[in-house]
Amino acid sequence: MIVFARAPKTVSFSGFPQFGVCSGYTNKACDDWSGFANDDIYYLEVCLFAQVCENADEMFRVEQGNPFYCDFSATGLEELRGWLLGGGRRLNATDD
């Protein structure tokens, strides 16, 4: 069970924030900070669940604070694994 503090359906890539901008919780003051903030990680989490959950369409209908149950996709995970191990390029079925 996953409970989102912010509903995934509210994610927008229009005016997408720059990664590494001090926002959300950080363990240091913003003037002494570098790295990824909660906002950055949230986008990554939504994308990850969208890839590895067969029912990702349901995730984009869930309301803030309501549970989402991911129907795990082994195929989706293997596809993600291929992208990551392939150096970020999308692997085709004909690739070795």
N, C-alpha and C positions, 0 to 999 in steps of 0.2 A: 504494500500500500504506500502510495506517495501522496502527500498533502502539500500543495503548492501555496506559498505565502502570497504569491502573485499568480493570477490565472495565466497559463500559457497563451490563451487566446488574445491577451493584451500585448504580446510581443510584436513589435513593429520593427522592420528593417528600414523604414523610411526615416531618414535623419538618424541612422544608426550611430550610437555613441562611439567614440574612439576607444579602443582597448587601452588599458593602462591609465585611464583618467581616474583620479581619486574620487570614488563615489561608493556609497554603501559602507559597510563596516570595514575598517582597516585597523591594524594593530599599532599604527603610528599616526602622528599628525600628518595631514596632507602635504605640508611643506617639507616633510622629511620622509617621503614615501615613493616607492616605485614598485611596479608589479601589476598584478591583476586584482581587481576588487570584486565584491559580491555581484555587482551588476554584470561584469564580464562572465563570471562563472555561471550565472543564471542562463544566459544565452546558450552557453555550451551544454548545460544540463538539458535544456529543452530540445536542442538539436540531437543530443545523444539519445534521449528517450524516444524522439520521433523516429530515429533509425532502428532502435532495437525493440520497439513495441509494435506488435501486429496491429493493435488497436489505437495507434497514435491519433487517428482522427477523433477518437473520444477524448483524448487528452486536451485537444483544442476546443472542446465544448464544456469542460469541467469548470465550475465556478471556484473562485478563490476560497481556500479553506476546506473544500470538499475532497474526499478521497478519490484517487485514480489508481486503478489496478492494472498494471502493465501485463499484457499477454506477451511474454517474452518470445522474440523471434531469433532463433539460432541462425537463420539465413541472414537476417539483418546484421547480427553481430559479426558473422563471417565477412559480409560485405564491408563493414566498417574496418575490420581487421585488415582486409586487403588494401583499403585506401591508406590506412596508417602505415602499414609495412611497405606499401608501394611508393613511399615518399610523397604522399599527398595527391598523386595522380589517381584518377578513377580507373580501376581495372575492368577490362572487358572479359567476357566469358572466354575469349580466345587467348587471353594473356596467360603466360606460364606462371 
